[in-house]
Amino acid sequence: ILGQAITLHDQSYTVIGVMPRQVTSPQDTDVWLSMMRRSNNTVWMSRMIHPMIYVWGKLKSGVTVEQARAEMKGIAARLEKTYPDTNRGETAVVTPLLDNLIGKYRTNLGLLLGAVGLVLLIACANLANLFAARGAARAREFAIHAAVGATRGQIIKKLLLESFLVALLGGALGFLFAIWVRNGLVGLSPGDVSRFQEVSFDLRVLGFTFLVASITTVFFGLWPAWQASHADVQLALKEGSSGSGDPPSAKRARDWLVISEIALTLTLLVAAGLVLKSFSRLQSLSLGYEPRALFTARFELPWRIYNNRDKIDTFSKALLDNVRTIPGVQDAAISSNGPLMGGWQTGFWREENPRPQPSDMLNSDLEVVGGDYFQTLKVPLLRGRTFNERDTKDSPRVIIIDQAMAEQYFPGEDPIGKRLGVDAGNDNEGWVMSEIVGVVAKMRFHAVDEMAPLPVIYCSLGQAQRTSLTIFVRSTMAFASLERAIHDAVTSIDPSLPVFDARPMIDRVRESWGSRRLLTFLFSVFAGLALALATIGLYGLLAYTTVKRVREIGIRLALGARPNQIRMLVLSHGMQLLLIGSTIGLIAAIALSRALQSVLFEVEGIDPRVYLGVGLLLFIATFLASWIPARRASRIDPIVALRTE
């Protein structure tokens, strides 16, 4: 392909290189152009339309980011002094590329890593309890080993080796399971999360997996091994494996392991509940427009051909006429961008005030719209009128503002009829006084989870020049059929125009909350795993304790205790562990909720409903985990129990 010509924007370009597939620049990019070729475009070179530029640089050896940042700020300060009219208040910002790519997701990644750590601790506590119970059940075996000359170190080594084999097998299965679920996680991930698709399993991941398995073996397998090696040999040989000879310290240690599981589980459940409620609020949020049954497609008019407003206006009207004839289409409109697609900004000032310097002007988002834009998006008109066919390049300039601008800059007065100085980005036109003819509702324009940080000014496409456009179509037709129909409508006017980024608007909305959806899903999975592990751990402890207390329970029954009293004895043990664990977990959950607050949407970190719901869920899980051992204990035959002893 080197040396071949391709046509972009009605211009011929020669291919001089092919980049590797993994180079994304850092976002998805198919073609790179020389900036010097773009300098022929007066719109591209307009400082008001393109007020900033991104520069990539590689630091010299030994130079830190802080040094580069200080040097660039010094250069910006000198430029400000040399060019005060254009550079007043302007500066340069230097950030590491990795921070630029994943900076806004760093908090989420940290929270997920913390959740993984909590699940790991719960699983390890469970295994420690299991190993301790297994070691106690094998007390006679180890006593025989000790009696024939085995040292404590040899017994500990034997048990640690068994623990390591379990951890090794578990790590291998977990690694294989992670490979299996990777594609599912990538599918759930938001499309704008850079490098998420590049996540792969290599030797480093494999090594880290088995390093964690080895460390957990040492930390959580050592205590059960040490306890088993220090058992009383004579007592173990005398009682065998069915007595109740566990020392009180061992019983307390096992209880505290389960208490820690309950505490950690409550912490994770509260976090998952808060994140789930936050995501639910986000999904039910009013966006200020209706994304359902709304379809979008983008196209860019070659500026060499569509180099004035008349040509752009003619194309736009012809396209809207074609689209409106498509069966099932209810409304259609054109915009320079649209919700969740970025946007332009402009400075402005009120007519009654003196014109300020560019750096001192008030700022707003600027959208250029054509057709029935507000009707198509179902944005309520609060006051005045929308644009019509009379709003052309030859008529007085008119604008529509959103409710945020009306409230912020026209408090207690009617903005209709007021005039603002606005630069709509037209060539050789500059700042023009424009009359406010309408006020529309606020939209969540840049992100679903926040209102636009700036108010919005809307200009008519008939009075403002734009070549990068988006068409909005409200239709009952299936998306695939509508996409083909829109493509045909565009190419019937200009066959050289490609239509790209054609998507239902609801997909853009869902993608914008993609990181929150992934966070909610993973927290829910981790909390579910934690609850299952804690329930199993509590059940295992109570079942083991019941077996060790068979003789005691037999005596109680022989002395007249009723089965329901035996059931309550076991149940009360489980509830005591729940009470202590919940108290500790509540303190931890309140502390964690503060860290979560930055990722929660319209949900307080201390939400009584979430905490009560988690408490009820833990109570049910504890009751179920305790009921089976309690039921078995109440059915013990005292004659059989005492005979075996």
C-alpha positions as CSV (number, residue, x, y, z in Angstrom):
1,I,0.0,0.0,0.0
2,L,3.0,2.3,0.4
3,G,3.0,5.0,-2.3
4,Q,-0.7,4.5,-3.2
5,A,-3.1,7.4,-3.0
6,I,-6.3,7.7,-0.9
7,T,-8.9,10.4,-0.9
8,L,-9.9,12.1,2.3
9,H,-12.2,15.2,2.3
10,D,-11.9,15.4,-1.5
11,Q,-8.1,15.6,-1.2
12,S,-5.6,13.1,-2.4
13,Y,-3.0,11.8,0.1
14,T,-0.1,9.5,-0.5
15,V,0.4,6.6,2.0
16,I,4.0,6.9,3.3
17,G,3.8,4.5,6.3
18,V,1.8,1.8,8.1
19,M,1.7,1.8,11.9
20,P,1.5,-1.3,14.0
21,R,-2.0,-2.5,14.9
22,Q,-1.5,-1.8,18.6
23,V,-0.8,1.9,18.1
24,T,-4.0,3.8,19.0
25,S,-2.6,7.3,19.3
26,P,-4.0,6.9,22.2
27,Q,-7.6,6.6,21.1
28,D,-8.8,4.6,18.1
29,T,-7.2,6.1,15.0
30,D,-7.2,4.8,11.4
31,V,-5.3,7.6,9.6
32,W,-2.7,10.2,10.6
33,L,-2.4,13.5,8.6
34,S,0.3,16.1,8.7
35,M,-0.7,19.2,10.6
36,M,0.9,21.3,8.0
37,R,-1.7,20.1,5.4
38,R,-4.4,21.2,7.8
39,S,-3.0,24.7,8.0
40,N,-4.6,25.5,4.6
41,N,-8.0,25.3,6.4
42,T,-8.9,28.7,7.8
43,V,-11.3,27.1,10.2
44,W,-8.6,24.8,11.6
45,M,-6.3,27.8,12.1
46,S,-8.9,29.9,13.8
47,R,-7.8,30.5,17.4
48,M,-11.4,30.9,18.6
49,I,-12.5,27.6,17.1
50,H,-9.4,25.6,18.0
51,P,-8.0,27.4,21.1
52,M,-5.7,24.6,22.2
53,I,-3.7,21.7,20.9
54,Y,-2.3,18.5,22.4
55,V,1.5,18.0,22.1
56,W,3.2,14.7,22.8
57,G,6.7,14.7,24.1
58,K,9.3,12.3,25.4
59,L,11.2,13.4,28.5
60,K,14.9,13.5,28.3
61,S,16.8,11.1,30.5
62,G,17.0,12.4,34.1
63,V,14.2,15.0,33.6
64,T,11.1,14.6,35.8
65,V,7.5,15.5,34.9
66,E,7.6,18.3,37.5
67,Q,10.6,19.9,35.8
68,A,8.9,19.7,32.4
69,R,5.8,21.2,33.9
70,A,7.7,24.1,35.4
71,E,9.5,24.8,32.2
72,M,6.3,24.8,30.1
73,K,4.6,27.1,32.5
74,G,7.6,29.5,32.2
75,I,7.3,29.4,28.4
76,A,3.6,30.1,28.6
77,A,4.2,33.0,30.9
78,R,6.7,34.5,28.5
79,L,4.2,34.1,25.6
80,E,1.6,35.8,27.7
81,K,3.9,38.8,28.3
82,T,4.8,39.0,24.6
83,Y,1.2,38.5,23.2
84,P,-1.1,39.9,26.0
85,D,-4.1,40.3,23.6
86,T,-4.3,36.6,22.8
87,N,-2.4,34.8,25.5
88,R,-3.7,36.5,28.6
89,G,-4.5,33.9,31.2
90,E,-3.3,31.1,29.0
91,T,-1.0,28.4,30.3
92,A,0.4,24.9,29.5
93,V,-0.5,21.7,31.3
94,V,1.9,18.8,31.4
95,T,0.6,15.3,32.4
96,P,2.1,11.8,32.0
97,L,0.4,10.0,29.1
98,L,-0.6,7.1,31.4
99,D,-2.4,9.6,33.7
100,N,-4.2,11.1,30.7
101,L,-5.3,7.6,29.6
102,I,-6.5,6.1,32.9
103,G,-6.5,9.0,35.3
104,K,-10.2,9.2,35.8
105,Y,-10.5,5.4,36.3
106,R,-7.7,5.2,38.9
107,T,-10.2,5.5,41.8
108,N,-12.3,2.7,40.4
109,L,-9.3,0.4,39.9
110,G,-8.2,1.1,43.5
111,L,-11.6,0.2,44.9
112,L,-11.8,-3.0,42.8
113,L,-8.3,-4.0,44.0
114,G,-9.4,-3.4,47.5
115,A,-12.5,-5.6,47.0
116,V,-10.4,-8.4,45.6
117,G,-8.1,-8.1,48.6
118,L,-11.1,-8.4,51.0
119,V,-12.4,-11.5,49.2
120,L,-8.9,-13.0,49.3
121,L,-8.8,-12.4,53.1
122,I,-12.2,-14.0,53.6
123,A,-11.2,-17.1,51.5
124,C,-7.9,-17.3,53.5
125,A,-9.7,-17.1,56.8
126,N,-12.0,-19.8,55.6
127,L,-9.1,-22.0,54.6
128,A,-7.3,-21.3,57.9
129,N,-10.4,-22.5,59.8
130,L,-10.6,-25.5,57.6
131,F,-7.0,-26.4,58.1
132,A,-7.3,-25.9,61.8
133,A,-10.4,-28.1,62.1
134,R,-8.7,-30.7,59.9
135,G,-5.6,-30.6,62.0
136,A,-7.6,-31.0,65.2
137,A,-9.4,-34.0,63.7
138,R,-6.0,-35.6,62.9
139,A,-4.7,-34.9,66.4
140,R,-4.3,-38.7,67.1
141,E,-2.4,-39.1,63.8
142,F,0.1,-36.4,64.7
143,A,0.4,-37.7,68.2
144,I,1.5,-41.1,66.9
145,H,4.0,-39.3,64.6
146,A,5.4,-37.4,67.6
147,A,5.5,-40.6,69.7
148,V,7.7,-42.4,67.1
149,G,10.1,-39.5,66.9
150,A,8.7,-36.8,64.5
151,T,9.7,-33.3,65.5
152,R,7.4,-30.3,65.5
153,G,9.2,-28.8,62.6
154,Q,8.6,-32.0,60.5
155,I,4.9,-31.9,61.4
156,I,4.6,-28.2,60.5
157,K,6.5,-28.8,57.3
158,K,4.1,-31.7,56.4
159,L,1.0,-29.5,57.0
160,L,2.4,-26.5,55.2
161,L,3.2,-28.7,52.2
162,E,-0.4,-29.9,52.2
163,S,-1.6,-26.3,52.4
164,F,0.7,-25.3,49.6
165,L,-0.7,-28.1,47.4
166,V,-4.2,-26.8,48.0
167,A,-3.2,-23.2,47.3
168,L,-1.3,-24.3,44.1
169,L,-4.4,-26.2,42.8
170,G,-6.7,-23.4,43.7
171,G,-4.4,-20.8,42.1
172,A,-4.2,-22.9,38.9
173,L,-8.0,-23.3,38.7
174,G,-8.5,-19.6,39.5
175,F,-6.0,-18.7,36.7
176,L,-7.8,-20.8,34.2
177,F,-11.2,-19.4,35.3
178,A,-9.8,-15.9,34.9
179,I,-8.8,-16.7,31.3
180,W,-12.3,-18.0,30.6
181,V,-14.1,-15.0,32.0
182,R,-11.8,-12.4,30.5
183,N,-13.7,-11.9,27.3
184,G,-16.9,-11.4,29.3
185,L,-15.3,-8.7,31.4
186,V,-13.9,-7.0,28.3
187,G,-17.4,-7.0,26.8
188,L,-18.8,-5.3,29.9
189,S,-16.0,-2.7,30.0
190,P,-16.7,0.8,28.7
191,G,-15.4,1.5,25.2
192,D,-13.6,4.7,26.3
193,V,-11.4,2.9,28.8
194,S,-8.0,3.0,27.2
195,R,-5.9,-0.2,27.1
196,F,-8.6,-2.4,28.8
197,Q,-8.9,-4.4,25.6
198,E,-5.1,-5.0,25.8
199,V,-5.4,-6.9,29.1
200,S,-3.8,-10.3,28.6
201,F,-2.5,-13.3,30.6
202,D,1.2,-13.7,30.4
203,L,4.0,-15.1,32.6
204,R,3.9,-12.0,34.8
205,V,0.3,-12.6,35.7
206,L,0.9,-16.3,36.2
207,G,3.9,-15.5,38.4
208,F,1.9,-13.0,40.5
209,T,-0.9,-15.5,40.9
210,F,1.3,-18.2,42.4
211,L,3.2,-15.6,44.4
212,V,-0.1,-14.6,46.1
213,A,-0.9,-18.3,46.6
214,S,2.4,-19.0,48.2
215,I,2.2,-16.0,50.5
216,T,-1.3,-16.9,51.7
217,T,-0.1,-20.4,52.3
218,V,2.6,-19.2,54.7
219,F,0.4,-16.7,56.5
220,F,-2.8,-18.6,56.8
221,G,-1.4,-22.2,56.8
222,L,1.2,-21.6,59.5
223,W,-1.1,-21.0,62.4
224,P,-3.1,-24.3,61.9
225,A,0.1,-26.2,61.4
226,W,1.7,-24.7,64.5
227,Q,-1.4,-25.5,66.5
228,A,-1.5,-29.1,65.3
229,S,2.2,-29.6,66.1
230,H,1.7,-28.3,69.7
231,A,-1.1,-30.6,70.6
232,D,-0.8,-32.6,73.9
233,V,0.4,-36.0,72.7
234,Q,-0.9,-38.0,75.7
235,L,-4.3,-36.3,75.6
236,A,-4.6,-36.9,71.9
237,L,-3.7,-40.5,72.2
238,K,-6.3,-40.9,75.0
239,E,-9.2,-39.0,73.4
240,G,-8.7,-39.9,69.7
241,S,-10.5,-37.7,67.3
242,S,-14.0,-37.6,68.7
243,G,-13.4,-36.0,72.1
244,S,-13.9,-32.4,73.1
245,G,-10.4,-31.8,74.0
246,D,-9.7,-28.7,71.8
247,P,-8.0,-26.0,74.0
248,P,-10.0,-22.8,74.6
249,S,-7.4,-20.8,72.7
250,A,-8.0,-22.8,69.6
251,K,-11.8,-22.5,69.9
252,R,-11.5,-18.7,70.3
253,A,-9.1,-18.4,67.4
254,R,-11.6,-20.3,65.1
255,D,-14.4,-18.1,66.3
256,W,-12.4,-14.9,65.6
257,L,-11.6,-16.2,62.1
258,V,-15.4,-16.5,61.4
259,I,-16.0,-13.1,63.0
260,S,-13.4,-11.6,60.7
261,E,-15.2,-13.2,57.7
262,I,-18.5,-11.7,58.8
263,A,-17.0,-8.3,59.3
264,L,-15.3,-8.3,55.9
265,T,-18.4,-9.6,54.2
266,L,-20.6,-6.9,55.7
267,T,-18.1,-4.3,54.5
268,L,-18.2,-5.6,51.0
269,L,-22.0,-6.0,51.0
270,V,-22.5,-2.4,52.1
271,A,-20.1,-1.2,49.4
272,A,-21.9,-3.3,46.8
273,G,-25.3,-2.1,48.0
274,L,-24.2,1.6,47.8
275,V,-22.7,1.1,44.3
276,L,-25.8,-0.8,43.1
277,K,-28.2,1.9,44.4
278,S,-26.0,4.6,42.8
279,F,-26.2,2.8,39.4
280,S,-29.9,2.3,39.8
281,R,-30.3,6.1,40.4
282,L,-28.2,6.8,37.3
283,Q,-30.3,4.5,35.1
284,S,-33.5,6.1,36.1
285,L,-32.2,9.7,35.7
286,S,-33.8,12.2,33.5
287,L,-31.3,13.3,30.9
288,G,-33.2,16.4,29.7
289,Y,-33.8,14.5,26.3
290,E,-35.2,11.2,25.3
291,P,-32.6,8.8,24.0
292,R,-34.9,5.9,23.2
293,A,-35.9,5.4,19.6
294,L,-33.3,8.1,18.7
295,F,-30.6,7.2,16.2
296,T,-27.5,9.1,15.3
297,A,-24.9,9.2,12.5
298,R,-22.0,11.5,11.8
299,F,-20.5,12.8,8.7
300,E,-18.0,15.5,7.8
301,L,-18.3,17.8,4.8
302,P,-15.1,18.5,2.9
303,W,-14.3,22.1,3.6
304,R,-12.7,22.6,0.1
305,I,-16.2,22.0,-1.3
306,Y,-18.5,23.1,1.4
307,N,-16.6,26.3,2.1
308,N,-19.5,28.7,2.8
309,R,-22.8,28.7,4.7
310,D,-25.0,28.5,1.6
311,K,-23.5,25.2,0.5
312,I,-23.7,23.7,4.0
313,D,-27.3,25.0,4.4
314,T,-28.3,23.6,1.0
315,F,-26.8,20.2,1.8
316,S,-28.4,20.1,5.3
317,K,-31.9,20.9,4.0
318,A,-31.7,18.3,1.2
319,L,-30.5,15.7,3.7
320,L,-33.3,16.4,6.2
321,D,-35.9,16.3,3.3
322,N,-34.5,12.9,2.2
323,V,-34.5,11.4,5.7
324,R,-38.0,12.6,6.5
325,T,-39.3,10.6,3.6
326,I,-38.0,7.3,5.1
327,P,-40.9,5.2,6.4
328,G,-41.1,5.2,10.1
329,V,-39.2,8.4,10.6
330,Q,-41.0,10.8,13.0
331,D,-38.5,13.7,13.3
332,A,-35.0,14.5,12.1
333,A,-32.4,17.2,12.9
334,I,-28.8,18.1,12.5
335,S,-26.3,19.3,15.1
336,S,-22.6,20.2,15.2
337,N,-22.2,17.6,17.9
338,G,-24.9,16.5,20.3
339,P,-25.2,15.0,23.8
340,L,-22.2,12.8,24.8
341,M,-20.3,13.7,21.7
342,G,-18.1,16.5,22.9
343,G,-18.7,20.1,21.9
344,W,-17.5,23.6,21.2
345,Q,-17.1,26.5,23.5
346,T,-17.3,30.2,23.1
347,G,-17.0,33.4,25.1
348,F,-19.9,35.8,25.4
349,W,-21.0,39.0,27.1
350,R,-24.3,40.9,27.6
351,E,-25.0,43.8,25.3
352,E,-25.4,46.3,28.1
353,N,-21.9,45.6,29.4
354,P,-18.6,46.8,27.8
355,R,-16.9,44.1,25.7
356,P,-14.3,42.4,27.8
357,Q,-10.9,41.0,26.8
358,P,-11.1,37.5,25.3
359,S,-9.5,36.0,28.5
360,D,-12.0,37.8,30.7
361,M,-15.2,36.7,28.8
362,L,-17.8,34.5,30.3
363,N,-17.8,31.0,28.8
364,S,-20.5,28.6,27.5
365,D,-20.9,25.5,25.4
366,L,-21.9,26.3,21.8
367,E,-24.1,24.0,19.7
368,V,-25.1,24.7,16.1
369,V,-28.4,23.0,15.3
370,G,-30.6,22.6,12.3
371,G,-34.1,21.2,11.6
372,D,-36.4,20.3,14.4
373,Y,-33.5,19.7,16.9
374,F,-35.3,20.2,20.2
375,Q,-38.5,18.4,19.0
376,T,-36.4,15.5,17.7
377,L,-34.5,15.1,21.0
378,K,-37.7,15.9,23.0
379,V,-36.1,18.7,24.8
380,P,-38.8,20.9,26.5
381,L,-39.1,24.5,25.3
382,L,-39.6,26.6,28.4
383,R,-40.0,30.0,26.9
384,G,-40.0,31.7,23.5
385,R,-39.6,29.9,20.3
386,T,-37.2,27.5,18.5
387,F,-35.4,28.2,15.2
388,N,-37.3,28.4,11.9
389,E,-36.8,28.8,8.2
390,R,-36.6,32.6,8.6
391,D,-33.3,32.3,10.6
392,T,-30.9,32.6,7.8
393,K,-27.5,34.2,7.2
394,D,-29.2,37.3,5.9
395,S,-31.5,37.7,9.0
396,P,-30.6,39.2,12.4
397,R,-28.6,36.7,14.5
398,V,-30.7,34.8,17.0
399,I,-29.8,32.3,19.7
400,I,-31.5,29.9,22.1
401,I,-30.1,29.4,25.6
402,D,-30.6,26.7,28.1
403,Q,-32.2,26.9,31.6
404,A,-28.8,27.0,33.3
405,M,-27.8,30.2,31.5
406,A,-31.1,31.8,32.2
407,E,-30.8,31.0,35.9
408,Q,-27.1,32.0,36.1
409,Y,-27.0,35.2,34.0
410,F,-30.6,36.4,34.0
411,P,-31.9,35.8,37.6
412,G,-35.3,37.3,38.2
413,E,-35.7,38.6,34.6
414,D,-37.0,37.4,31.3
415,P,-34.0,36.7,29.0
416,I,-36.2,36.7,25.8
417,G,-35.2,39.7,23.7
418,K,-31.9,40.2,25.5
419,R,-28.8,40.3,23.3
420,L,-25.4,38.6,23.8
421,G,-22.1,39.1,22.0
422,V,-21.3,35.6,20.6
423,D,-18.7,34.2,18.2
424,A,-20.4,31.3,16.3
425,G,-17.1,30.4,14.5
426,N,-18.0,31.9,11.1
427,D,-15.2,33.0,8.9
428,N,-14.4,36.7,8.9
429,E,-17.5,37.4,11.1
430,G,-16.1,37.4,14.7
431,W,-18.3,38.6,17.5
432,V,-21.9,39.4,16.6
433,M,-24.7,40.6,18.8
434,S,-27.4,37.9,18.9
435,E,-30.9,38.1,20.3
436,I,-32.2,35.4,22.7
437,V,-35.4,34.0,21.2
438,G,-35.9,30.9,23.3
439,V,-35.0,29.0,26.5
440,V,-34.9,25.2,26.6
441,A,-34.4,22.7,29.5
442,K,-31.0,21.7,30.8
443,M,-29.5,18.6,29.3
444,R,-26.8,16.2,30.7
445,F,-24.7,17.1,27.7
446,H,-21.1,15.9,28.4
447,A,-21.8,13.0,30.8
448,V,-24.8,11.2,32.1
449,D,-23.8,11.6,35.7
450,E,-23.3,15.3,35.6
451,M,-24.9,18.4,34.2
452,A,-22.9,20.4,31.7
453,P,-20.3,22.4,33.7
454,L,-21.1,25.4,31.5
455,P,-24.4,26.8,30.2
456,V,-25.3,26.2,26.6
457,I,-25.9,28.6,23.7
458,Y,-27.6,27.2,20.6
459,C,-27.1,28.8,17.2
460,S,-29.0,28.0,14.0
461,L,-27.2,26.1,11.3
462,G,-28.5,28.6,8.9
463,Q,-26.5,31.3,10.6
464,A,-23.4,29.4,11.7
465,Q,-20.9,27.5,9.6
466,R,-20.0,23.9,10.6
467,T,-18.7,21.0,8.5
468,S,-18.5,18.3,11.2
469,L,-22.2,17.3,11.7
470,T,-24.4,14.7,13.3
471,I,-27.8,13.8,12.2
472,F,-30.5,12.8,14.8
473,V,-33.4,10.7,13.6
474,R,-36.4,9.6,15.7
475,S,-37.8,6.5,14.2
476,T,-39.6,3.2,14.9
477,M,-37.6,1.4,12.2
478,A,-35.0,-1.2,13.2
479,F,-31.6,0.3,13.5
480,A,-29.9,-1.8,10.8
481,S,-32.5,-0.8,8.2
482,L,-32.4,2.8,9.3
483,E,-28.6,3.0,9.1
484,R,-28.7,1.8,5.4
485,A,-31.5,4.3,4.7
486,I,-29.6,7.2,6.2
487,H,-26.5,6.2,4.3
488,D,-28.5,6.2,1.1
489,A,-30.0,9.6,1.9
490,V,-26.5,11.1,2.3
491,T,-24.9,9.5,-0.7
492,S,-27.8,10.5,-3.0
493,I,-26.7,14.1,-2.4
494,D,-23.0,13.6,-2.3
495,P,-21.7,10.1,-3.2
496,S,-18.2,10.9,-1.8
497,L,-19.4,11.4,1.8
498,P,-18.9,8.6,4.2
499,V,-21.3,8.1,7.1
500,F,-19.6,6.9,10.3
501,D,-20.3,6.4,14.0
502,A,-23.9,5.4,13.3
503,R,-25.4,4.3,16.6
504,P,-28.6,4.4,18.6
505,M,-28.5,7.2,21.1
506,I,-29.3,4.8,23.9
507,D,-26.0,3.0,23.2
508,R,-24.1,6.2,23.7
509,V,-25.9,6.7,27.0
510,R,-25.1,3.1,28.1
511,E,-21.4,3.5,27.1
512,S,-21.2,6.7,29.1
513,W,-22.0,4.8,32.3
514,G,-20.0,1.8,31.3
515,S,-17.3,2.2,34.0
516,R,-20.0,2.5,36.6
517,R,-21.8,-0.6,35.2
518,L,-18.6,-2.6,35.4
519,L,-17.8,-1.4,38.9
520,T,-21.4,-2.3,40.0
521,F,-21.2,-5.8,38.4
522,L,-17.8,-6.6,39.9
523,F,-18.6,-5.3,43.4
524,S,-21.8,-7.4,43.3
525,V,-19.9,-10.5,42.3
526,F,-17.3,-9.9,45.0
527,A,-19.9,-9.3,47.6
528,G,-21.8,-12.5,46.6
529,L,-18.6,-14.5,46.8
530,A,-17.8,-13.0,50.2
531,L,-21.3,-13.9,51.4
532,A,-21.1,-17.4,50.2
533,L,-17.6,-17.9,51.7
534,A,-18.7,-16.4,55.1
535,T,-21.8,-18.6,55.1
536,I,-19.8,-21.7,54.3
537,G,-17.2,-20.8,56.9
538,L,-19.8,-20.3,59.6
539,Y,-21.6,-23.5,58.7
540,G,-18.3,-25.4,58.8
541,L,-17.3,-24.0,62.2
542,L,-20.7,-24.8,63.8
543,A,-20.8,-28.3,62.2
544,Y,-17.3,-29.0,63.5
545,T,-18.1,-27.6,66.9
546,T,-21.3,-29.8,67.1
547,V,-19.2,-32.9,66.3
548,K,-16.7,-32.0,69.0
549,R,-19.5,-31.4,71.5
550,V,-21.4,-34.6,70.9
551,R,-20.6,-35.9,74.5
552,E,-21.6,-32.6,76.1
553,I,-24.9,-32.5,74.1
554,G,-25.6,-36.1,75.0
555,I,-25.2,-35.3,78.7
556,R,-27.5,-32.3,78.3
557,L,-30.2,-34.4,76.7
558,A,-29.8,-37.1,79.2
559,L,-30.3,-34.6,82.0
560,G,-33.6,-33.4,80.5
561,A,-32.7,-30.7,78.0
562,R,-35.3,-30.5,75.2
563,P,-34.3,-30.6,71.5
564,N,-35.4,-27.0,70.9
565,Q,-33.0,-25.9,73.7
566,I,-30.1,-27.7,72.0
567,R,-31.1,-26.0,68.7
568,M,-31.0,-22.6,70.5
569,L,-27.6,-23.4,71.9
570,V,-26.1,-23.8,68.5
571,L,-28.1,-21.0,66.9
572,S,-27.1,-18.6,69.7
573,H,-23.4,-19.4,69.0
574,G,-23.9,-18.4,65.4
575,M,-25.8,-15.2,66.3
576,Q,-23.1,-14.2,68.8
577,L,-20.5,-14.4,66.1
578,L,-22.8,-12.4,63.8
579,L,-23.3,-9.7,66.4
580,I,-19.6,-9.2,67.0
581,G,-18.6,-9.5,63.3
582,S,-21.4,-7.0,62.3
583,T,-20.3,-4.5,64.9
584,I,-16.7,-4.6,63.6
585,G,-17.9,-4.7,60.0
586,L,-20.2,-1.7,60.5
587,I,-17.2,0.5,61.6
588,A,-15.2,-0.7,58.6
589,A,-18.1,-0.1,56.2
590,I,-18.6,3.5,57.4
591,A,-14.9,4.1,56.9
592,L,-15.0,2.6,53.4
593,S,-18.1,4.5,52.4
594,R,-16.1,7.7,52.6
595,A,-13.7,6.4,50.0
596,L,-16.7,5.3,47.9
597,Q,-18.3,8.7,48.0
598,S,-16.4,10.0,45.0
599,V,-17.9,7.2,42.8
600,L,-21.5,7.3,44.1
601,F,-24.2,9.2,42.3
602,E,-26.9,10.9,44.4
603,V,-26.4,8.4,47.2
604,E,-25.0,9.1,50.6
605,G,-22.2,6.9,52.0
606,I,-24.3,6.2,55.1
607,D,-27.6,5.1,53.6
608,P,-29.9,3.5,56.3
609,R,-31.8,1.4,53.8
610,V,-28.6,-0.2,52.4
611,Y,-27.2,-0.9,55.9
612,L,-30.5,-2.4,57.1
613,G,-30.8,-4.5,53.9
614,V,-27.3,-5.8,54.4
615,G,-28.0,-6.6,58.1
616,L,-31.1,-8.5,57.1
617,L,-29.3,-10.5,54.4
618,L,-26.5,-11.4,56.9
619,F,-29.0,-12.4,59.5
620,I,-30.8,-14.8,57.0
621,A,-27.4,-16.2,55.9
622,T,-26.3,-16.8,59.5
623,F,-29.6,-18.4,60.4
624,L,-29.4,-20.8,57.4
625,A,-25.7,-21.6,58.1
626,S,-26.6,-22.3,61.8
627,W,-29.8,-24.2,61.3
628,I,-28.5,-27.4,59.8
629,P,-25.9,-28.0,62.6
630,A,-28.5,-27.0,65.2
631,R,-31.0,-29.4,63.7
632,R,-28.4,-32.2,63.7
633,A,-27.4,-31.4,67.3
634,S,-31.0,-31.6,68.5
635,R,-31.4,-35.1,66.9
636,I,-28.4,-36.6,68.7
637,D,-29.2,-39.8,70.6
638,P,-27.8,-39.4,74.1
639,I,-27.4,-43.2,74.6
640,V,-25.3,-43.5,71.4
641,A,-23.4,-40.3,72.2
642,L,-22.4,-41.4,75.7
643,R,-21.7,-45.0,74.6
644,T,-19.1,-43.9,72.1
645,E,-17.4,-41.9,74.7
